[in-house]
Amino acid sequence: MANTKNSGSVPEAKNAMNKFKMEVAKEIGVNLKEGYNGDLTSAESGSIGGEMVRQMIKKQEQQMSGR
């Protein structure tokens, strides 16, 4: 049976990812706070994750191109 705990492949990166998530939320104007965020819409929550992915892809592309 698969482990359903969302620990990620590098547990040590959890704090960095949480910080990144908070920064992205602030950049796009979503009121994300520590702890419970059940008042966010699914669109708001999804926009945070989508922007995180866009920024990670952009950074990787820059690294791969030597910039």
MOSULGI-V852381 format. One line per field, one symbol per residue. burial: I if it has 16 or more other ideal C-beta (glycine too) atoms within 10 Angstrom, else O. A space follows every 10 residues. Layout:
# MOSULGI-V852381
burial = ???
This chain:
# MOSULGI-V852381
burial = OOOOOOOOOO OOOOOOOOOO IOOIIOOOOI OIOOOOOOOI OOOIOOIIOO IIOOOOOOOO OOOOOOO
